[in-house]
Amino acid sequence: MPSIDFIRNILKEDKKTFCNDYKKAQKSLSDDDGYSNGSSQSKQSYEKTNEESTSNPLIADFTEYSPLHNGHFHCMKTAKSKIPNGLFVAIVPGLFERSGRGLPYIMHRNVRAEIAIEVGADIVVEGPPMGIMGSGQYSLCLCKMFQALNTDFIPRGYRPFDGYDEILKRISMGHGVAPKPYKIVDMDTKETILEGKLEEDNYVIVSFSKSLKRIGFDFKDKFIFVPRIEGVSGTLIRKACSENKLEDVESMLPPETLRILKRELDNDNAPLHDQRDYEVILNSANNLSYDELIKLNFFSEKLANEFIEKRENKEFESISEIEDAIFYGFSSHYKNRVLSILETQMRGDVISNYINTYPFNVRVLNYKNETVLTQFEEKVLNDHPFVNSIELTNE
């Protein structure tokens, strides 16, 4: 079991990295040195660049890989079989090691990247810090990463059901599709194409189309939709990791994942998903002033006041007491996201500014060999220079 010092060191180093990235991006803007991210590139310029491109097509797959299971492997294999000359790039989030649900990942992103390369990815790049963002915020960041990488194809797994084929058809046509309260709307035609809500996997695809439309990225015919396979349970995998009984889920995981996951468990570098820095969370909840709380991402006046009122009667002594003070938000993951914000003390204005310049640079976590790294650099920097630089984490 990883020690609390191990957890704290990850958070400390990631906050330092985040702050350095943030300062560099903001300085670049203030210096007016010509840096531009995807949102400021014109659609005309983007299309012209693609017409002139002679490099291999780039397949960009966003997946958390916590851990990489047979469903992820199936999606990767399907995409690679459809685009055999493609460069497969996995976008693996990211700083603070917190998922879109606000929960810690099972393993550090460097290990998740290692597994991705072992099973067939060509390049792994670091995605955004999802756990400290709302779903719309990290969806926008991921789509800006797709744009920055000059992405040609985006594989996405989905769960089939009656009526969803029409949504996929609209997205394949390049239409933005927006989730509204209890209905799904075609942004181009304004038609309601589905009544009701979407479950998480299917919601992500719709959210991506909305964000891609927002930044002016032409995604017509770029998505590769892959039906989800059966027989994989994230809940059972997490339970097996917590209990160190990987034999219970051996059939759900590629052998490369099993080997590396066992190594991390044996070395007490995993599992991370059951652990947080609870001392920092309690300290934030008990000691941040109203003015400091209200500036945190996700915090409203109502939530900040609730914290102040609760602790005036009695200080928070447990995480469950803090959770009880957090209102249910639009997302079922809201409480865990708030815990991650209390853990990192990340302000809302900083997150907004970070998103505006994202990605200032592309951080490569791992790669297959020097040849594919060179192809990747040419594709990103020469064909379509959206980013300031490409960094290698192992140098």
LUMMIMI-396806 format. One record per residue: residue in one letter; y, z, x of N, C-alpha, C in turn. Coordinates in pm, whole numbers, plus 32768, in hexadecimal, padded with zeros to 4 digits. Layout:
AYZXYZXYZX;...
This chain:
M7F8880008055800080008000807D80008059;P80DA7FA4804281557FA0809281A580228086;S81E5804A80F1823680C380F082BE80A780B2;I83048112808C838A8101805483E880C980BE;D83D080E9813D842480B281A88412801A81B2;F83997FEC8199837E7F5C819983CE7F17812B;I83CF7F5480B4841A7F1D804384B07F1F8061;R84E07F8F8094856F7F9C80B0859E7F3B811B;N85497F21817E856E7EC481E7857D7E3681B1;I85247E0F815485307D8B811485B67D8080CC;L85D67DE3807B86527DE1802E86CC7DE38089;K86C67E3280F387367E3B8151874E7DB58197;E86E37D7A81CA86F17CFB8212871C7C8B81B4;D86E87C8B813B870C7C2280DB879D7C2F80AF;K87CD7CA980A1885A7CBA807B88B57C8880EB;K888B7CA1816688D87C7081D988DB7BD681D9;T88687B9781BE88617B0581B888B67ACF8147;F88AA7B0E80D288F97AE3805E898E7AEA807F;C89BA7B5980B88A497B6B80D78A7A7B06813E;N8A277AE881A18A4C7A8582058A5A79FA81C6;D89F879D581728A007955812C8A7E794E80D6;Y8A9779BA80908B0A79C080348B8D79B18080;K8B9B79FB80ED8C1779F7813B8C2F796C8177;K8BC5792F81A98BD278A981E48BFC7843817A;A8BBE784C81058BDF77ED809A8C6E77FF806A;Q8C98787C80588D20789580298D88786E8091;K8D68788581108DC3785D817C8DD077C58181;S8D607781816D8D6376EF816D8DBE76BA80FF;L8DB976FA808B8E1076D1801C8EA276EB803C;S8EBF776080738F4A778480908F8377308101;D8F2C7707815F8F5A76B281CD8F6E762281A2;D8F3775FF812C8F40757680F78F117512815F;D8E9A752C81968E6A74DB82058E14746581DA;G8E1A7445815A8DD173D0812C8D4773ED80F8;Y8D1D746E81008C9A749080C98C99747D8033;S8C2F744480018C1E743A7F6F8B8C744F7F4E;N8B7474947EE08AEA74A27EB28ACF743E7E44;G8A5774497E098A2D73E47DA98A8A73D27D34;S8ACA743E7D068B1A74347C8D8B9873E17CA0;S8BC273CD7D1F8C3D73827D368C2472F17D5F;Q8BA472CD7D6D8B8372437D938B8671EB7D16;S8BC471787D1E8BCD71237CA88B4770E17C8B;K8B2D70C87C0B8AB170877BE38AA86FFB7C1F;Q8B196FB67C288B1A6F2F7C618AEC6F337CF2;S8B206F967D3E8AFB6FA17DCA8A676FC27DD7;Y8A36701A7D8089AA70417D84894F6FC97D6C;E896C6F797D0789186F087CE689196E9F7D55;K898C6E8C7D9189966E2B7DFE89406E577E74;T89426EDA7E9288F56F0D7F0188606EF67EEA;N88326F0E7E6E87A56EFB7E50877C6E697E5F;E87D46E0D7E3987B46D807E4487A06D587ED6;E87EC6D977F3087E56D727FBD87776DBC8008;S873B6E227FC986D96E75800D86596E278029;T86246E3680A385A76DF580C9853E6E5C80EE;S855C6EDE80E284FD6F46810784956F59809A;N842C6FA280BD83C26FBE805C83F970127FE9;P83C46FFF7F7083F4704F7EFF83D870E47F15;L843171367EE3842471C77EF383FC72067E6E;I839072527E6F8360729B7DFA838A732D7E0B;A83E0735E7DB6840F73E97DC083D4743B7D4F;D8387749F7D73834374F37D10837775827D1E;F83B875B37CB483DC76407CB5836776927C7F;T833676ED7CD282CC77477CA882D977C97CF6;E82C7783A7CB082D678BB7CF3825F78DB7D4D;Y81E878A47D2D817078BB7D7F815779507D98;S814D799C7D2E81387A2D7D3E80B97A5A7CF8;P80437A3B7D35802F79E37DA7801079547D78;L7FFD78FA7DD57FDA78707DB67F4B786F7D80;H7F3C784D7CFF7EB8784E7CC17E8B77BF7CA0;N7E1A77B37C5E7DE0772F7C427E3976D97BE8;G7E8877187B917EE576CD7B3E7F51768A7B92;H7F8976D47BF07FEB769A7C4C7FAD762A7C9E;F7F3276447CCF7EEE75E27D237ED275627CD3;H7EAC75717C557E9474FD7BFE7F1374AA7BED;C7F8474EC7BD7800374A57BC68028745A7C46;M8014749C7CB98032745C7D3A7FDA73E17D4F;K7F5873F07D387EFB73817D4D7F1A730C7CF0;T7F3D732B7C737F5C72C17C127FD672727C3E;A803F72BA7C6880BA72777C9380A172217D0F;K805672577D6D803B720C7DE87FE471917DCE;S7F8A719A7D6D7F3671277D4D7F8670B87D0A;K7FEC70DE7CBD8040707B7C7980A5703B7CDA;I80D170877D3F813170557DA280F370687E2D;P808F70157E508041702E7ECB809370277F4C;N81036FE07F4B81566FD97FC481CA703C7FBE;G81C570997F5F823470F57F4C823171697FAE;L82A771A27FC782B7721A801882BF728F7FB7;F825872E47FBA825173517F59829D73CB7F8E;V830873F07F46835C74607F6E835174CD7F05;A832475427F2D831C75B57ED3839B76097EE2;I83DC76257E728452767D7E70842277087E48;V841E77627EA883E877E87E93845A784E7E9B;P847978917E2C84E178F87E3084A979727E78;G84FF79C37EA8858079B87EE085A97A467F03;L86227A537F27865C7AD17F5786477B437EF3;F862E7BB87F2686167C357EDE858B7C3E7EA0;E853C7BD27EA784B07BD67E7D849F7C0A7DEE;R84F67BDA7D9684ED7BFF7D0984E37B807CB6;S84867B7D7C58846B7B047C0B84D17AF07B9C;G84C37A807B54851A7A687AE1850A7AD17A75;R849B7B197A7784867B877A1A84C67C087A4B;G85007C037AC4853D7C7B7AFE84DB7CD47B45;L845E7CA77B5283F47CF87B9083DA7CCC7C20;P83B07D297C76838E7D047D0183187CA47D05;Y83197C4D7D6A82A77BF47D8182347C417DC3;I81BD7C067DBF81497C467DFD81537C437E95;M81867BD27ECA81937BC27F5B821C7B8B7F7E;H82447BA27FF982C27B6E802C82C17AD6802A;R83367A9B801B83407A09800F830C79BF808A;N831679FC810082E279BA8178824B79AA816F;V82087A0B813581767A028123815579A180B2;R81A279A28047818C79437FDB81A078B3800D;A820178A280688218781E80A481A377F580FC;E816D7855814780FA7839819D80847806814A;I806B784780DA7FFC781C808380167790804C;A80917774802480B276F07FED809476808051;I80B6769780CF809976328136800376258149;E7FBC769581487F2B7695815C7EE4764280F0;V7F17764580757ED075FF80097F0275707FF6;G7F6D7545803E7F9274B9803480247495802A;A807F74F7801F810E74D6801E813974A380A7;D819E744D80AA81D2741A812982437472815F;I829B749D8106830E74EF812B831C755D80C2;V834575D480EE8368763F809083F6766A80AE;V844C7666804884D77692805984EF770D8001;E854F775C802B857077D77FE385C577B87F69;G859777EA7EF685E277DC7E7A8643784F7E67;P868878517DF686F178B57DDD86B779417DC5;P870C79A77DCF86E27A327DB386D87A497D1D;M86687A277CE2865D7A1E7C51866D7AA47C09;G86387B0F7C4386367B8E7BFD86BC7BCD7BE2;I87247BA07C2787A97BD87C1188017B7A7BBE;M87C07B157B8288077AB37B3087CC7AAD7AA4;G881C7A7F7A4587E87A5E79C2879F79D979C7;S875079BB796186FF79417962875578C4796C;G87C878C179288820784E7931885B783E79BC;Q887678AF79FE88AF78AB7A85884B78767AEA;Y87D078A97AE7877278787B4C873F77EC7B2A;S873D77C87AA98719773E7A85878076DD7AC1;L87FF77017ABA886876AD7AF4885876A27B8A;C883A77127BCD8826770E7C5E87B076B67C84;L874276C57C3E86CD76757C5D86E875E07C4B;C873375BE7BE1875375327BC987B474FC7C33;K880D75507C62886575267CCF881575137D50;M87A9755F7D5F875175497DD1870774C57DC3;F86D574A57D4B869874237D3486F873B37D5D;Q877573C27D3687DA735D7D5587F573587DEB;A880073CD7E29881D73D17EB987AE73947F0D;L8732739F7EDD86C073687F2786AD72D27F0E;N870472987EBA86F5720A7E9A866B71F27E5D;T864A72447DFA85C472447DBF85A771C67D6F;D853071907D858505711A7D3B84A8713E7CC7;F845871A87CD883FA71D07C7083F272687C68;I83E2729B7BEC83DC732A7BD4835F73477B80;P82F4737B7BBD827E739E7B6F829174237B26;R8267742A7AA9827274A67A5C81F774B77A04;G81BB752B7A0D814D754C79B481827575792B;Y8136755578C2815F757C783B80E4759A77E6;R80FD75E1777980927602771B80A075A9769F;P8043754D7687804F74F0761580497539758F;F809775097530808C753474A580CD74C9744F;D80B374CA73CE80E674657373817F74647374;G81B873F0738E824973E2738E828773E17418;Y823E7414747D827A741C7502827E73947547;D8224733A7521822472B4755C82AA726D7546;E82E8728574D48369724674B883D4727A7517;I83CE72FA7538842D73337598841972F37621;L839C72E8764C838072AB76CE83AD721876D0;K839B71D4766183C771477657845D713D766B;R84A971947629853C71907636856671AD76C6;I8526720D77058549722F778F852771BC77ED;S84B4717B77D6848F7106782784F570967819;M8539708F77A685A0702B77908624705077D5;G862870C9780F86A270F5785186FF714277F5;H86CE716A7780871F71B77723871B724B7748;G878D728D773F878D731D774A875B735976C8;V870B73C176D486D77406765E86FF74997669;A874274CC7604877B7552760B873575B175AC;P870D762675DD86D7768C7583874876D6753C;K874A76CF74BA87AA77177468875E7786741E;P87A777E373DE8760784973928704780D7328;Y8683781B733E861C77F172E08614775A72CA;K8647770B73298635767B7320864E763B73A9;I861875C173BA862775767437867174F57415;V86DD74D8745F8738746B743B8742740674AC;D873D738774888756731974E787EC73147501;M8816732B757E88A4733275A088E872AA7595;D889A723E75A288D471B8759D88E87187750E;T888671A374B8888E7171742E88B971DC73CA;K88B9725C73F788DC72CF73A2887372EC7337;E87FE72AB7341879372C272DF874B734672FC;T87207389729486C373F872A3863773BE72AA;I85F573D0731A85727390732D84FF73F4731F;L85207475731584B874D972FE84F8755772C5;E84BA758E725F84E5760E72288495767E726C;G84DA76ED72898496775F72C584B4776D7359;K846B77C7739A847F77E47428840E77AA747C;L842577A8750083C17779755E839277ED75B5;E831277EB75D882E278517636830F782D76C3;E82FB7888771F833E788277A18329780077EF;D82AC77D578018294775D785182DB76E47817;N82D376D5779583127663775383A97671774E;Y83D976EC774584697704774484A976D977C8;V846376F07838849A76CF78BC84BA763A78C5;I846175E5789284787554789884F6752F784C;V8505756677D4857B754B778285FA757E77C8;S85F175F478008663762E7847868D75D778BE;F862975A379068647754A7976869074CD7947;S8663749278DA86A3741778AA873574327884;K874E74A6784A87D774CB7826882E74DB78A2;S87FA75217907884775387981885B74B879D1;L87F2746579D787FF73E57A1E8869738D79DD;K886D738F795988D373437910895D73787931;R896773FB793B89E7743D79568A22741479DD;I89CB74027A4289FE73E07AC78A0373497ADF;G89DE72FB7A7A89E972697A88897A72297AD7;F890572677ADB889472327B25883F71DC7AC7;D882A715F7AEA87DC71037A978748711F7AAB;F8709715B7A46867C71817A53862071287A00;K865070B679D685FC705B79898580703579DA;D850C7047799E848A702579D9846B70727A5A;K84AF70DF7A738496712C7AEC842E719B7AD7;F842171CC7A5D83C372397A45833372077A40;I82DB72537A7F824B723D7A74821472B57A26;F81F3729F79A781C6730C7951812E731D795F;V81057397797E807873B47998804874217938;P7FEA740178DD7FB5746A78847F7674DC78D4;R7F93755678A97F5C75CB78EC7EC375CF78DD;I7E80760079457DEF7611793E7DD0769C7909;E7D5A76AD78D67D2D772E78A27CE9777E7911;G7CD277FE78F57C83785079507CD2789579BD;V7D57789979B17DAA78DF7A147DFF794679CC;S7DFB79C179F97E477A2E79BB7E9A7A767A25;G7F1F7A697A1B7F777AAF7A777F677B467A6C;T7F517B7779F27F3F7C0779DC7EC57C3B7A26;L7E557BF17A1C7DDB7C1C7A617DE97C127AF8;I7E337BAE7B277E477B9F7BB77E9A7C147BED;R7F057C377BA57F577CA87BD17F067D2B7BD1;K7EB47D3C7B6B7E617DB57B637DFF7DBA7BD8;A7DC17D497BF87D627D437C677DA67D617CEC;C7E227D347CFB7E6D7D507D777E8E7DE57D80;S7EB77E207D117ED97EAF7D107E607F047D33;E7DEB7EDB7D047D717F287D197D227EF87D92;N7D567E917DD87D127E557E4C7C837E2D7E27;K7C777DE77DB77BF57DB57D897C007D1D7D73;L7C1B7CD57DDE7C317C457DD37BB47BFB7DA4;E7B417C397DB57AC67BF87D877AC77BE37CF0;D7B187C337CA87B1F7C267C167B667BA67BEA;V7BB97B6D7C437C077AF67C1E7BEF7A847C80;E7B817A8C7CC87B637A287D2F7B62799B7CF6;S7B34798B7C7A7B2979057C3E7BB178CC7C18;M7C18791E7C167C9E78F17BEC7CF678C47C61;L7CC978DC7CDC7D1E78C87D507CDF78687DB4;P7D2F78117DF37CFB77BF7E607CCD78187ED3;P7C6D77EC7F227C3C783E7F927CAA78647FF5;E7D0D780A80077D7B782980637DCC78A18032;T7DE378A57FAE7E2C79167F757DDC79977F86;L7D5C79927F697D077A087F777D087A3E8005;R7CFB79E580657CF57A0F80F17D777A52811D;I7DE77A1380FE7E687A48812C7E8F7AC480DC;L7E717AC4805B7E8F7B3980097E3F7BB28038;K7DC17B9D80597D6E7C0B808D7DA77C3E8110;R7DD47BE481667E117C0D81E57E8B7C6581CF;E7EE17C3C816F7F5B7C8981537F3A7D128117;L7ED57D1880C17EAB7D9880897E747DF380F6;D7E247DBB814F7DE87E0B81BB7E527E3F821C;N7EBF7DF2822C7F2B7E1982887F987E6C8246;D7F837E9081C67FE57EE0817A806B7E99816C;N80687E14816680E17DC6814A80E77D9980B8;A80807DBD806D80767D9B7FDF80187E037FA0;P801D7E127F1A80747DCA7EBC80FD7E0C7EB0;L81627DB97E9A81EB7DE97E8B82147DF77DF9;H81C57DBE7D9C81F67DAF7D1281FE7E317CC4;D81C07E9B7CF681C77F1D7CB182317F787CED;Q82807F467D4C82D87F9F7D97836A7F717D92;R83C27FD47D8D84527FC17D98848B80327DED;D850C80267E0E855080957E4F858B80ED7DE1;Y853981447DAA856281957D3785D581F37D59;E85DB821F7DD48647827A7DFC86CF82357DEE;V86D681B87E188754816D7E0D877781537D7B;I871381337D2A872B81197C9C876481967C58;L872882087C73875882867C3987E482A77C6B;N87FA82917CEB887E82AD7D2488EA82547CE3;S88CB81D67CCE8929817A7C8E894781A67BFF;A88DE81C97BB688EE81EF7B2A893D82717B1D;N892C82CB7B7B896D834E7B7189F883557BB0;N8A1383007C118A8C83137C618AF282A27C5E;L8ACC822B7C338B2F81C17C2A8B9281E27BBA;S8C1281CE7BD58C7881E87B708C72817E7B01;Y8CBA81977A968CC181347A2A8CF380AE7A5E;D8D5E80B27AAF8D9780367AE58D337FED7B3E;E8CDE80367B858C797FF77BD98C067FC07B85;L8BDE800A7B1F8B717FDB7AC88B987F5B7A7E;I8C137F597A498C3C7EE979F68C437E677A45;K8C4E7E717ACA8C557DFA7B1E8BCC7DC27B43;L8B637E127B2A8ADD7DE47B4D8AB27D737AF1;N8A617D177B288A2A7CAB7AD689D77CE87A66;F89DE7CAC79EF89997CD7797589DD7D4A792B;F8A3A7D92796D8A727E08792C8AE67DE378D2;S8AE17E1678568B4E7E0A77F68B957E9177EF;E8C057E9477AA8C4B7F1377958BF07F75774C;K8BA87F4276EA8B4F7F98769B8AE37FD676F2;L8AA57F8777498A3B7FBB779E8A72801E7804;A8AE57FFF78408B22805B78A18B4480E0785E;N8B7B80DA77E78B9D8154779D8B1F81A5777D;E8AB48160775A8A3681A4773B8A0581F477B4;F8A0F81BA782A89E581FF78A58A3C827A78BD;I8ABF826878AE8B1C82D878C68AFF834A7865;E8AEE832A77E58AD78391777F8A5283D97796;K89EA838D77B8896783CB77CC896A842D7841;R89A6840478B089A0845979268A0284CE7920;E8A6684C678C98AC0853878B88A7685AE787A;N8A168591782589C485FA77EB8957862A784B;K891A85CA789088AF85EA78EF889A8573794C;E8897858E79CF888185227A2E87FA84DE7A15;F87F6845D7A32877784157A2B8719844D7A96;E86A0846E7A6D863D84A47ACA85C584497ADC;S85BA83E17A8B854883877A94857382FA7A6C;I852282997A95853D820E7A72852C81FA79DC;S84CF8241799E84BC8232790D8537825F78C1;E857E82C578F185FA82F178B18665828578BC;I866A8241792F86CA81D3794186A6816078E4;E8626814078DB85FB80D47883861E80F177F2;D8614816E77CA86378194774186CB817F7724;A871F8183778D87AF8172777B87D880DF7778;I877B8085779B879A7FF777A287787FB6771C;F87DA7F7876DE87C37F34765F87697EBA7674;Y87217E96760D86D67E19761387377DA4760C;G87297D47766A877F7CD1766A87397C5C7626;F87737BE6763487397B6D75FA86AF7B537635;S86A07B7476B886217B5F76FB85D07BE076FA;S854B7BD176EE84F37C4576F384ED7C807780;H85227C3677E285217C65786D85A37CAB7895;Y85FB7CBF783586817CF27853867D7D78789C;K86277DD3787086247E5978AD85FE7E527941;N859A7E02796185717DF779ED85DD7DB37A42;R86267D557A0786937D177A5187027D7B7A6E;V871F7DD27A0D87867E397A2387597E997A92;L86D97EBD7A9486A67F127AFF86BA7ECF7B87;S86A37E4C7B8E86B67E047C0C87497E027C35;I87A37DFC7BD388317E007BF288597E8A7C25;L88257EF47BE888417F7B7C1888087F8E7CA4;E879C7F4A7CC2875A7F537D4487AB7F0C7DB1;T87EA7E9E7D8D88367E4D7DEE88CE7E617DE3;Q88FB7E9A7D72898A7EB07D5689DA7E2C7D62;M89A37DC27D2789E17D3F7D328A467D297CC1;R8AC07D087CE58B2C7CF57C848B257C6D7C41;G8B537C697BC38B517BEE7B778BA97B817BB0;D8C207BA67BE38C797B3F7C198C407B037C99;V8BFA7B547CE78BBB7B217D618B4C7ABE7D3E;I8AFC7ADF7CDA8A927A847CAE8ACE7A007C7E;S8B3A7A067C328B7A798B7C008BAC79347C72;N8BED79717CD48C1E79257D468BAB78EC7D99;Y8B4079397DA58ACA790D7DEF8A8E78907DAD;I8A8578937D2A8A4D78227CE08AA477A57CF1;N8B2777B87CF48B8477467D008B6E76F87D80;T8B45773B7DEA8B3376F77E6B8AA076E57E8F;Y8A4877057E3389B976FD7E508987766D7E48;P892D76417EA5890776877F1F8964765F7F91;F89A476BF7FCF89FB76A0804189A8766880B4;N8932769F80C888D47669812A8848766C80EF;V87EC7625812B8761762581018710766E816D;R86CD76D781448680772781A285ED77038196;V85B376CC8202852776A4820584D2771D822D;L8476774481D6842077B681F083A577908241;N83747715822C82FE76E7827482F176518263;Y82A5761082BA8292757F82B0820F755882F3;K81DC74E582C9815874B982F4815674938388;N81B4744083B181BD7415843E824773DB8459;E826273B884D382E6738784FB8308730184B8;T82A172B0849F82BA722D846182F3723D83D4;V82B57293838582E672A582FD836D72ED82FC;L83847344835E840673878367847473218381;T845972C283DB84BB725983F884D57203837D;Q846A71DF8336847A719182BA84CE71DD8253;F84B5725E824A84FF72B281EC859372B88211;E85B072CD828F863B72D582BD8685725282A4;E864271E282BC8680716082A2869B714C820E;K863E717681BD864D7167812C86C271BA80F7;V86CD723581268732729180F187BB727A812F;L87BF726B81B38840726481F7887871D78201;N882271748216885370EC82298860709F81A7;D87FA70A8815487FB705C80D7886070928073;H88707115807188BC7150800388F471D8802D;P895D71D8807F898C725480BF89D472B4805F;F898572FD801189BD73607FB689D173E87FFA;V8988740180658985748680A189C87485812A;N89F374FD81528A37750C81D189D775028247;S895F753C82398900753C82A88874755E8276;I8811754282CC8788756C82B5876675D38320;E8734764682F5871176B28351867A76C7834F;L864476E883C385B5770B83CF85AB77A183E3;T855D77E3838F855778758398850578A5840E;N84B1784E8445845D787A84B5849B7859853C;E851C7837853E855F781B85BD85CF787D85D5;
